[in-house]
Amino acid sequence: MSKFPMGQIVLTRGVYDWMIRNGEFAHFVSGCLKRHARGDWGNLCSEDREQNELALKDGSRLFSAYEHWRLPRIWIITEADRSVTAVLFPDEY
């Protein structure tokens, strides 16, 4: 169950291309989106986790980071107005 509206899910070209070429990565991204929606913020420091918990209350931007030992790290960002959630690589920010 989602803790907040995620709006439209969008992928950067880099993430999309990786998903097309690598089924394991596509599965990883899908799982990370589910985690993000549940409020599992992934690999964040305690300050960033606290900021997300406040964002759930005040409606500001939500940010998650996920790592897999064999796959590229991804970030997931839900905009403050909850209209869009983007999946991207950190170097695409």
Stockholm file with secondary structure:
# STOCKHOLM 1.0

chainA/1-93         MSKFPMGQIVLTRGVYDWMIRNGEFAHFVSGCLKRHARGDWGNLCSEDREQNELALKDGSRLFSAYEHWRLPRIWIITEADRSVTAVLFPDEY
#=GR chainA/1-93 SS CCSSCCCEEEECHHHHHHHHHCHHHHHHHHHHHHHHHHTCCBSCCHHHHHHHHHHHHHCCCEEEEEEETTEEEEEEEECTTSSEEEEECGGGC
#=GC SS_cons        CCSSCCCEEEECHHHHHHHHHCHHHHHHHHHHHHHHHHTCCBSCCHHHHHHHHHHHHHCCCEEEEEEETTEEEEEEEECTTSSEEEEECGGGC
//
